[in-house]
Amino acid sequence: MTSEKKTSAFDILPEVLKENLNDMGILNPTPIQNEALKPVIDGKDLLGLSHTGSGKTLAFLLPMAVRLMGAKGLRAIVLTPTRELAEQVGKVFSTALANTGLRQLVITGGASYQRQRDSLRQGVDVVIGTPGRVVDLMNQGTLDLKNISMFVLDEVDEMLDVGFAEDIDLIRKSVPSSAQTVFFSATMGPRTRRVADKILKNAVELKISSVTSTSTIQHEYILVESSKTLSALVNNLIYEDPEQAIVFCETKAQCSDLADLLRARGIPSQAINSDLGQNDRRRTLDEFRSGRLRYLIATNVAARGIDIAGLPLVVNMEPPRNRDSYTHRAGRTGRAGASGRVWTMLTPGNQRKYHSLMRDISVSASALSLPSKGDILLKFASNELEKMKAGLTSLSGTPSESEALARSAVERLMPDEAVAILAGLLTKNIKRLNLDTVSSLNPNDRGAKPEARSYGRSDDRKRSFGRSSSNDFSARRESPRDGFRPRRFDNDRPTASFGSGRHEMNAEASESRSFRSRSKGSDRDGGSTFPEGKVYLTEKRDGAKSARPSSKGERSITPRDLKAKDTFGKKAPRRFAPKK
């Protein structure tokens, strides 16, 4: 009895593509590839819901090659949210679609406009790019999409998150309505669903569960004081000593600070963010992929498009903004069923947000206690000693002249002297660590209660509810004669503080006895437009003075107050006159 051979989606591919896949070591399709290849080859629109690391790049590139081989001219465009992901797709294209005759061009910001324009004039079959640069070249008249027959949107949810909604719409309108659309997203929120419904026509919908199983990823958090997060992470990285890690920070300054701290301790690390030039970003990622760079410190720009096989650790310097961000970051580790770890640095002020996020994605996270300073130094010394041993045992064959001399010198040492020299070398390495003493907090301790929050004030003064600052109040109190006090001078014009607003007095205001706001425009009475919630005087077209009350309940000048002498005269409006 013979068993039937199990069919694979790769069976319908041309031989040239099968050979390329074999050379890449890809023998069997992933679930998303198995389900997507035939509908896309048949020309149907596709909506694929699949998490990062599921193999969806080949799920649209392979059928694209089948549909475009033999044709000439720009026939397909692929949009991605980041430069890194665009370049990653371009690399897969070069390998998987080799020898097909298809020409590609990666279009991203940070690269030369002229070089991209020249490549488009020479002719390409597929454009892979970020929406912003694609729109730029369209507006310049260099990129024409009128002959596009296949429109691919990869990681749509992320493109919407970073603000590419308008660009996507502009590109969609430039693509022929008859073009096939392939739409991939890791999540399907209401906004993403609206975009899909607007673009797709009778689409085949696929929902593939993530290949990143939560059982293979260990989710952990470290709870410390807010001022100790950087030191706590450095201590734990030195103690745990992972081979590589990506650390996600919320700000560029935090990235730079952490990279500087690690490099000062002799740990190869580099920050990557949107300020880094394209060539520098590419070089940094290549070093990280090759293993020469241990720690990549990144903002969200690196959350997509980095595919590192066997990456053991991902770190969040604070809880991500939503479940999608956490999922995409965590997807950098534990790929294709491998094991991985995700650390999240917590403070008393954001631990509730983190635990709510974990409940939302149905993940159980455990607390990771920080080792003591002594434990870190002892572990570091042991690791350094092991590295020295590994270096000596790796030497094979006849020793070189310098090595023979070194061994001869060491052999003449007394055991105590050898120990002292080795201890001195370890001590030198230990001293450069300059560790800060940090202890993790217990969520059940009183010390782990949420931190006090400031309400827009950086000093110790009490909050002000609906009142002007103490300086302005003092100015009114100390200037009873005319109700205002000049604050400073800009271009020879005094800036005055009156009530809770700030106004400029110019020659026209002085002559007409009225205040003019800095805001531009005019109201219905012909006076100046003023900030909401401010007290002001204006002048009607007939020259009569009037007062307009604040819309937020601020004190306003009544007509009765206007019977007092002019604002700049001897008496102030009654509402602002000092108490007797």
VENLIN-V504739 format. One record per backbone hydrogen bond with DSSP energy under -1.0 kcal/mol. NH is the residue of the N-H (numbers start at 0). CO is the residue of the C=O. Records with the same first field share a line. If there is no record, write none. Layout:
NH=CO  CO
//
This chain:
10=7
11=8
12=9
17=13
18=14
19=15
20=16
21=17
22=18
23=19
24=21
25=20
33=29
34=30
35=31
36=32
39=35
40=36
41=37
42=39
43=38
45=180
46=203
47=182
48=205
49=184
53=50
59=55
60=56
61=57
63=59
64=60
65=61
66=62
67=63
68=64
70=67
74=124
75=124
76=149
77=126
78=151
79=128
85=81
86=82
87=83
88=84
89=85
90=86
91=87
92=88
93=89
94=90
95=91
96=92
99=96
104=125
106=127
115=111
116=112
117=113
118=114
119=115
120=116
121=117
122=118
124=102
125=102
126=75
127=104
128=77
129=106
133=129
134=130
135=131
136=132
137=133
138=134
139=135
140=137
141=136
142=136
147=144
148=74
149=74
150=179
151=76
152=181
153=78
155=183
158=154
159=155
160=156
161=157
162=159
163=158
167=163
168=164
169=165
170=166
171=167
172=168
173=169
174=170
178=175
179=148
181=150
182=45
183=152
184=47
192=188
193=189
194=190
195=191
196=192
197=193
198=194
199=195
203=44
205=46
207=48
212=210
215=212
217=339
219=341
220=365
221=343
223=345
227=224
231=227
232=228
233=229
234=230
235=231
236=232
237=233
238=234
239=235
240=236
244=293
245=312
246=295
247=314
248=297
254=250
255=251
256=252
257=253
258=254
259=255
260=256
261=257
262=258
263=259
265=262
266=261
269=294
271=296
275=272
280=276
281=277
282=278
283=279
284=280
285=281
286=282
287=283
288=284
289=285
291=286
292=286
294=267
295=244
296=269
297=246
298=271
301=298
302=299
310=307
313=340
314=245
315=342
316=247
325=321
326=322
327=323
328=324
329=325
330=326
331=328
332=329
337=334
339=215
340=311
341=217
342=313
343=219
344=315
345=221
349=346
350=346
353=349
354=350
355=351
356=352
357=353
358=354
359=355
360=356
362=357
365=218
367=220
375=371
376=372
377=373
378=374
379=375
380=376
381=377
382=378
383=379
384=380
385=381
386=382
387=383
388=384
389=385
390=386
391=387
392=388
393=389
394=391
403=399
404=400
405=401
406=402
407=403
408=404
409=405
410=406
411=407
412=409
417=413
418=414
419=415
420=416
421=417
422=418
423=419
424=420
425=421
426=422
427=423
428=424
429=425
430=426
431=427
432=429
440=222
444=441
447=444
448=445
472=468
473=469
474=470
475=471
476=472
477=473
482=478
486=494
489=492
492=489
494=487
495=502
496=484
497=500
500=497
502=495
503=515
504=493
509=505
510=506
511=507
512=508
513=508
522=526
525=522
533=530
537=545
539=543
542=539
545=537
561=557
562=559
563=560
568=565
575=572
576=573
//
